[in-house]
Amino acid sequence: MARAAMPRTVPTATDPVAVRSLADAEPAPYWLDDPGRPRARPALVGDERCDLLVVGGGYSGLWTALLAKERDPGRDVVLIEGQEVGWAASGRNGGFCAASLTHGFANGLSRWPQEIAKLEELGSRNLDAIESAVARYGIDCAFERTGEIDVATEPHQVAELREASEEAARMGIELPFLDREEVRKEVDSPTFLAGVWDRTGVAMLNPARLAWGLKQACLDLGVRIHERTRATELAPQGAGVVVRTPYGRVLARQVALGTNAFPNLVRRIRPFVVPVYDYALMTEPLTEEQLAAIGWRNRQGLSDSANHFHYFRLTDDNRILWGGYDVIYHYGGRIAEDYNQRPETFAKLAAHFFRCFPQLEGVRFSHTWGGVIDTCSRFSPFFGTAHGGRVAYALGYTGLGVGATRFGADVMLDLLAGERTERTESEMVRTKPLPFPPEPVRWAGIGITQWALARSDANGGRRNLWLKAMDRVGLGFDS
């Protein structure tokens, strides 16, 4: 998604208006609370053989299976998913589908200055391809290419956004700067001081319906999908790979891993990713009068522009999704169902919402939820192979996987084919982020970094010695 911070004077989490607004909220992801949710496919029982096994039924796995069949309709492809397709991040995110492969232009420029223009081009083509696939397969996911505005809510952020806009312009990339009057003409909040508008590089969509649509497209092309089938072990066997599941196993010539935040079957990759929890609220549908009070006629996505952030957008039935700010890491990288609900974060988010949009006092929230994100130290995906090139992986999307997973799927298929392409020749694809240290150093380091980022937000964006040291070695923590 994007980075953000609210003004220094933020209502407390015990704000009675905020708490009342949550009274009737359903503790479930809004996107998955849908009568059109498809039934799960049967679990795998016994032995299966295939050319390509895809592990994971989120966007990463679904795009890989779909593109594999598009490249070679005769390829025998099996996809297994531990729960249900779209159940995890692919059904819980904010529904921002960004062209950026690098977690935003600024992050890409700082890490790959010599190839950022090429990476931006590849990302734009990737988003075009997603839009084309949605149309070609008739996927009903409320796809709207409305763009996104990064807004400044503190004076120092105004200068940062202006600098980013000017740097992009020097490279021929259009990210126009909006002053206070211009940004409030688009969306009216008293907290907005300026903005940068990416007019074409971000689409809004219903993330769960995208996942379900990709699932149906895969089935229509002949992909065999088994849900409620967890991969428990991977090992080489003969000229291929065997993956064991609770009730059987799959013998495959090649394997593509799309498990992202969940423990990777290639154990040496695990230190490169930590799972962090992100949270969101959804309002009830707004009335015409409420919409008019805040403008938002062009339906862009929005995000703030510092370290602790919010992202927000309109749905197709004019609800506001409001998420972000807290990023929660649990010791040892634990992932648990109980972590998907966090009342103290929901109360805080609701208070921030009414600070941003005081015109909407009285609006209530219909859903609260959370989900786990796979974050890495460079905030953007990394790729590789294992077991003699028979296994490929892509992970570390750090919250921007709705769009970038399709690019990652292409990279995995290129790597499995042993092909040199403009994707695999890029430095971004050829290099890896720094791994996170083991526990308890990881836990302590993440905690100190989160504290330092909050201090930076409260002190005009000034980075202390700890953050400067993290910058020098290329480590970070964001979502």
Secondary structure as GFF3:
##gff-version 3
##sequence-region A 1 479
A	DSSP	alpha_helix	16	21	.	.	.	ID=ss1
A	DSSP	beta_strand	46	55	.	.	.	ID=ss2
A	DSSP	alpha_helix	59	71	.	.	.	ID=ss3
A	DSSP	beta_strand	77	80	.	.	.	ID=ss4
A	DSSP	alpha_helix	89	92	.	.	.	ID=ss5
A	DSSP	beta_strand	96	98	.	.	.	ID=ss6
A	DSSP	alpha_helix	105	111	.	.	.	ID=ss7
A	DSSP	alpha_helix	116	136	.	.	.	ID=ss8
A	DSSP	beta_strand	148	152	.	.	.	ID=ss9
A	DSSP	alpha_helix	155	170	.	.	.	ID=ss10
A	DSSP	beta_strand	177	178	.	.	.	ID=ss11
A	DSSP	alpha_helix	180	186	.	.	.	ID=ss12
A	DSSP	beta_strand	194	198	.	.	.	ID=ss13
A	DSSP	beta_strand	202	204	.	.	.	ID=ss14
A	DSSP	alpha_helix	207	220	.	.	.	ID=ss15
A	DSSP	beta_strand	224	226	.	.	.	ID=ss16
A	DSSP	beta_strand	233	237	.	.	.	ID=ss17
A	DSSP	beta_strand	240	245	.	.	.	ID=ss18
A	DSSP	beta_strand	248	257	.	.	.	ID=ss19
A	DSSP	three_ten_helix	267	272	.	.	.	ID=ss20
A	DSSP	beta_strand	274	283	.	.	.	ID=ss21
A	DSSP	alpha_helix	288	294	.	.	.	ID=ss22
A	DSSP	beta_strand	301	304	.	.	.	ID=ss23
A	DSSP	beta_strand	310	314	.	.	.	ID=ss24
A	DSSP	beta_strand	320	324	.	.	.	ID=ss25
A	DSSP	three_ten_helix	331	333	.	.	.	ID=ss26
A	DSSP	three_ten_helix	337	340	.	.	.	ID=ss27
A	DSSP	alpha_helix	343	356	.	.	.	ID=ss28
A	DSSP	three_ten_helix	358	360	.	.	.	ID=ss29
A	DSSP	beta_strand	365	375	.	.	.	ID=ss30
A	DSSP	beta_strand	382	386	.	.	.	ID=ss31
A	DSSP	beta_strand	391	395	.	.	.	ID=ss32
A	DSSP	alpha_helix	401	417	.	.	.	ID=ss33
A	DSSP	alpha_helix	427	430	.	.	.	ID=ss34
A	DSSP	alpha_helix	441	458	.	.	.	ID=ss35
A	DSSP	alpha_helix	465	473	.	.	.	ID=ss36
###
